[in-house]
């Protein structure tokens, strides 16, 4: 079946990236370094976690949307 990638905002709070899983025999799985890097970078900007969900058919990453403050402004509830 073809690879399908969906990218959308959910409730104005998260950016969702979801793709179908296409397992290939004989291919080594990734180490997760890229996802760990994203989690660490987000932890500097927000207390909200990056969620990663893997099912038999899909792989989904939910990235918190972060409101950045303009110079001199303060943003709460990020």
N, C-alpha and C positions, 0 to 999 in steps of 0.2 A: 504494500500500500504506500502511497506517496507521503512524503514528509509534509506536515502542515504546521505552520507557526502562526499563533495568534498573539497579538500584542494589544492590550487595552487597559484603560483605567477602571478601577473598581471603587465605587462610592467616593471618588475624589480623594482617596487615602492611599491607594496602592497602584503601582504599575505592574500588570500581570504579563508575564511572558510564558506562553505554554506551547509545547510542541509534542507531536506524536513521537513515540519511541519506536525506533527501528533497530532492533538488536541484530548485530552481524556476528556470525560465528567466526572464531579465530581472531577477533579484534580485542585488544586489551582495553578494559574500562579506564576512564580517566582517573586522576588522583584526587580531584575535588579542589585543587589548588586555586583555580579561578573563583569558585564559589566562596571559598574561605577568604580570599582577598576582598571580594565584594562585601561580605559580612563585616570584616574588620573596618573597611572604609566607611560603611554606613554607621558603625558603632561610634565613630568620631562625630557624626552629625546628628544622630537621633538615638533615643532609647528604644525605638520600635525595631523589632528584629526583621531580618530578611528571612522569609519563609521559603523552604524548598520542599516540594511534595513530589514524590515519584510513585506512580501506579504502574500496573502492568502495561498500560496503553499510553500514558502521558507523563511528561516531565514539566513541572510548573515552578516558576520562581515569582514570588510576590515581593516587589521592592517598594518600601515606604516612599510616598511622595513627600518631599521635604520643601517647606517654604523657607526660602532664604531671605534674610533681612537686607534691606538697602543700607548703605552706610549711614550710621546714626540711628537706625531703627532697631527695635527689639522685637523678636518673634517669640511667642510663647506657644506651648502645645505642639511643638514640632515632633 
